[in-house]
C-alpha cells in the first residue's frame, strides 16, 4: 500500500466502519484462490519513520499564509480554504510526539490583532488556540497585519515578547489611503531581535529605507544594539509628510538610545 493510499484511508476512517457480519467457514476463500489473504497486516507504527513524516506533513501542514492581505482577498475566491487533520495527534503518545512539530513548528500562524502571539490562530477560518500559553513556544512562524493609520493596541514590549527569536515573521502593512500616513507605527517593531527571516508587504511605498533598516534590526542577534535610524528621503514623494500637517501620524514615541 502506498503512503498516499494510507493517508486517504486515515481521512476516511471516521466516515467508514468495518463490516459487522461474520464470515462463515463455508464463505471463506481458500488460500489457494486468494494468496493475499495470508499477507500480514502492516500497522502504522511499522512504517519507516520517513514515510510517517510524509503522512504527517500531508495531514498537518498547509501552504504559507499570503504575505499581502490584498493577495489573500483575491485568491480566496479561487480556491477553497486549506484544512489540517489534527485528530491523528490523539492516536497515541508516540504519534503525538512525532507529529506535533508538523502542526505548530512548520505552519505559519496568524497573530491576534490585539493580543498578538498570546492568542493566535492557524487561519482566519480556524478559532484561536485555547492552550496558547503552552503551545505558542512551539510556533516558529507568524503573520501579523499592522494598521498604519490607526493607533495600535500594543506597545514595543508586547511586540518584542511575541516575535523575538522566530524563524519567520511576515508583516502586512495596511492603510486606508495611498501615502496617507508615515511609518511611525512601525516603531513598535524596532525592539524585536533574533528573527531569521522578516518579510514586509502591503503599503510600503514611501519608507523603503526605513523598512530595510528595520529588517536589519529585527534579524540582529537577541540583545544586540542597533544604531538608530537616520531619516532620509526614501522616494521622490516622501517629502509630502513634512509639508502637510493634516496627515495622520501615530502617537508612538521614537525609541530612545539606551546608555
Residue, then its C-alpha position, 0 to 999 in steps of 0.5 A: x500500500x502506498x503512503x498516499x493510499x494510507x493517508x486517504x484511508x486515515x481521512x476516511x476512517x471516521x466516515x467508514x466502519x468495518x463490516x459487522x457480519x461474520x464470515x462463515x467457514x463455508x464463505x471463506x476463500x481458500x488460500x489457494x484462490x486468494x494468496x493475499x489473504x495470508x499477507x500480514x497486516x502492516x500497522x502504522x507504527x511499522x512504517x519507516x519513520x520517513x514515510x510517517x513524516x510524509x503522512x504527517x506533513x500531508x495531514x498537518x501542514x498547509x501552504x504559507x499564509x499570503x504575505x499581502x492581505x490584498x493577495x489573500x482577498x483575491x485568491x480566496x475566491x479561487x480556491x477553497x480554504x486549506x484544512x489540517x487533520x489534527x485528530x491523528x495527534x490523539x492516536x497515541x503518545x508516540x504519534x503525538x510526539x512525532x507529529x506535533x512539530x508538523x502542526x505548530x513548528x512548520x505552519x505559519x500562524x496568524x497573530x491576534x490583532x490585539x493580543x498578538x502571539x498570546x492568542x493566535x490562530x492557524x487561519x482566519x477560518x480556524x478559532x484561536x488556540x485555547x492552550x496558547x500559553x503552552x503551545x505558542x513556544x512551539x510556533x516558529x512562524x507568524x503573520x501579523x497585519x499592522x494598521x498604519x493609520x490607526x493607533x495600535x493596541x500594543x506597545x514595543x514590549x508586547x511586540x518584542x515578547x511575541x516575535x523575538x527569536x522566530x524563524x519567520x515573521x511576515x508583516x502586512x502593512x495596511x492603510x486606508x489611503x495611498x501615502x496617507x500616513x508615515x511609518x511611525x507605527x512601525x516603531x513598535x517593531x524596532x525592539x524585536x531581535x533574533x528573527x531569521x527571516x522578516x518579510x514586509x508587504x502591503x503599503x510600503x511605498x514611501x519608507x523603503x529605507x526605513x523598512x530595510x533598516x528595520x529588517x536589519x534590526x529585527x534579524x540582529x542577534x537577541x540583545x544586540x544594539x542597533x544604531x538608530x535610524x537616520x531619516x532620509x528621503x526614501x522616494x521622490x514623494x516622501x517629502x509630502x509628510x513634512x509639508x502637510x500637517x493634516x496627515x495622520x501620524x501615530x502617537x508612538x514615541x521614537x525609541x530612545x538610545x539606551x546608555 
